[in-house]
């Protein structure tokens, strides 16, 4: 039986209207899905290169810009 996803708990919608799975969803799932989710709590370990490096760099840049 598939689990019912709850908006705001298991997913949110980004500015472009795309559904983004939350860290809580992934933690309950038990692993990185490999799709490059922006809220991945597993440091994108299953995302293939070069996409993984691109995501990590983008997140690092966003965090740096938010601190300034």
ZAMARVO-656047 format. One record per residue (C-alpha): residue in three letters; x, y, z. Coordinates in steps of 0.5 Angstrom, whole numbers, padded with zeros to 4 digits, always signed. Example, Ala and Ser with C-alpha at 12.3 -4.5 7.8 and 13.67 -1.06 7.14 Angstrom:
2
ala+0025-0009+0016/ser+0027-0002+0014/
REM end
This chain:
68
unk+0000+0000+0000/unk+0003+0007-0002/unk+0003+0012+0003/unk-0001+0018+0002/unk+0003+0025+0001/unk+0002+0031+0005/unk+0003+0038+0003/unk+0008+0041+0007/unk+0010+0035+0011/unk+0012+0031+0005/unk+0013+0036+0000/unk+0012+0043-0002/unk+0011+0047-0009/unk+0017+0051-0011/unk+0017+0058-0014/unk+0016+0055-0021/unk+0010+0050-0019/unk+0014+0044-0018/unk+0013+0039-0013/unk+0019+0038-0008/unk+0020+0032-0004/unk+0022+0035+0004/unk+0028+0032+0008/unk+0022+0029+0012/unk+0020+0025+0006/unk+0027+0022+0005/unk+0028+0021+0012/unk+0022+0016+0012/unk+0024+0013+0006/unk+0031+0012+0008/unk+0035+0014+0003/unk+0037+0019-0003/unk+0032+0017-0009/unk+0038+0020-0014/unk+0034+0025-0017/unk+0037+0031-0014/unk+0032+0034-0010/unk+0034+0040-0007/unk+0032+0038+0000/unk+0036+0032+0000/unk+0038+0030+0007/unk+0043+0025+0005/unk+0048+0030+0001/unk+0045+0027-0006/unk+0050+0021-0005/unk+0046+0017-0010/unk+0046+0023-0016/unk+0050+0021-0021/unk+0056+0026-0023/unk+0056+0031-0026/unk+0049+0033-0023/unk+0051+0032-0016/unk+0057+0037-0016/unk+0053+0042-0020/unk+0047+0041-0014/unk+0052+0042-0009/unk+0056+0048-0012/unk+0049+0051-0013/unk+0047+0050-0006/unk+0053+0052-0003/unk+0053+0059-0007/unk+0046+0060-0005/unk+0048+0059+0003/unk+0053+0064+0002/unk+0049+0069-0002/unk+0044+0068+0004/unk+0049+0070+0009/unk+0051+0076+0006/
REM end
